[in-house]
Amino acid sequence: MALIQVNFVSNALKRTVPLQVILPVDKGDGSGFVNGPEQRYPTLYLLHGLFGNYTDWVSNTRVQMWAEEKNLAVVMPSGDNSFYVDQLGPNNDYGAFIGEELVELTRRMFPLSRRREQTFIGGLSMGGFGALRNGLKYAETFGGIAALSSALHLFEFAPGDPRREMLMREDACLGDWQQAAASDKNPAVALEELTLRVKAKKAEFPRIYMACGTEDGLLQANRSFRDKLLAAGAPLTYREAPGIHDWNFWDAQLPQVLSWLPLETSAAGLNSGNVHVEKK
């Protein structure tokens, strides 16, 4: 499994940005490569949480191993503390960066599938918020959304609601709360707009997977958004399991997400932990 570091100039952000890409092009069985040169890989765009960066998923989960088993490419960008929405002021269009530019640029760089049904977006906490918002807003691009422990409290509950306890003004990037809540920065508004397009037969819902720990402070916000998705008729798989807001929960959920995605399991290739050493 190739792990690739990329730096490129983003037009949406007007600066050089980093990302990591997991790509199974080097998958082999000891006698040669098992994936053909013309193969284009299903792709998961995987978003980190608040205070994190593009290295989080590789550093804290076994995503490389599971991606190799599924023959899946995984693209992990840095989103700073943006909640993956367009910011006030110039050169901070994180929503357009994730939903448009990143997909197009990585498809140019790597052998990634251009098919909607093989293009997915996921994330945890702030990244779960970003996955839902951008997966719904750019539903023509993403066929599946996986949102873990999503930081939906920003809009599910209004300022002053005790269920909206904030760590350190996470929503400062959104500008005026009332204006942001009425815009498609709010995943609920993105859902409403997509629902209208679906009813007009101009769009389709992506498949959606949501999960949250039963001891997570964001549980009520996730349940609230779950109910909105169900009311809209979106195809939702929703799960709760024992756990808090930490990497133990997310590492345990990731293989379930990959099993839920429409991917075929194939034999893992040779790597530092799998060299086919046989007992004699």
Secondary structure by P-SEA (a helix, b strand, c coil): cbbbbbbbbbccccccccbbbbbcccccccccccccccbbbbccbbbbcccccccccccccaaaaaaaaacbbbbbbbbcccccccccccccaaaaaaacaaaaaaaaaccccccccccccccccaaaaaaaaaaaaacccccbbbbcccccccccccccccccccccccccccccaaaaaaccccaaaaaaaaaaaaaaccccccbbbbbbbccccaaaaaaaaaaaaaaaccbbbbbbccccccaaaaaaaaaaaaaacccccccccccccccccccc
